[in-house]
Amino acid sequence: MIITPIIPAPVALEDGSVLFAACHRSLKEEASMTETVRRGIGMKLRPVRMIPFTTIFGVLPLLLAQDPGAEIQKLPAGVVVGGLIASGDVTLTVMLLIIQAVIRAGIE
């Protein structure tokens, strides 16, 4: 049961690297910091959101099952779904702050 909270970690790492790559590409085009972050979000918001949602849709049958023994599957499925939603939100807020800090450090 200890493994279920760890499952969303690689997804959050992948989301963060996708956002960082998009912002880095935009920064090479000589854009301002605000414009860089705005372009990075605009280009990669849908892919960053689709990565956890595809996993959530894959786990959804475990969460909605009514068969005998389904109550054993619901707890880990609920943890995975909650972790993926939370990791997506944290990725979009924390990674953007990290990207801005990295850009500022590189400019100064």
C-alpha positions, -999 to +999 in steps of 0.1 A: +000+000+000+030+023+004+036+024-033+003+042-043+013+077-031+046+074-051+029+066-084+021+103-093+057+114-088+070+104-123+040+121-139+047+153-120+083+151-131+074+146-167+049+175-166+075+198-151+101+189-177+076+194-206+068+229-192+104+237-186+114+227-222+086+249-236+096+279-216+133+274-224+125+272-261+105+304-258+133+321-240+157+314-268+134+334-290+144+365-270+111+370-253+106+387-219+102+366-188+065+371-185+060+364-222+082+333-219+061+318-192+029+328-209+040+312-242+052+281-223+019+276-206+000+283-238+019+257-257+020+230-231-011+233-209-031+207-228-003+181-229+005+187-192-032+182-183-037+152-206-009+131-191-026+127-157-061+126-172-053+095-193-040+077-162-071+088-143-094+074-170-074+042-169-079+039-131-115+050-132-129+014-136-112+004-104-127+034-087-162+027-099-163-011-096-191-027-076-180-063-077-171-083-046-137-073-035-139-039-052-136-020-018-100-032-017-093-017-051-111+016-044-086+029-018-055+027-039-074+040-070-086+069-050-051+077-038-038+076-073-065+098-087-062+123-059-024+123-062-025+129-100-049+158-097-029+173-069+004+168-087-009+185-118-020+215-099+013+217-079+033+212-111+015+241-128+020+265-099+054+254-084+071+247-117+062+281-131+077+298-100+108+277-104+110+286-141+107+323-133+134+320-107+157+302-131+151+328-158+157+357-134+190+341-122+201+336-158+193+372-167+210+388-138 
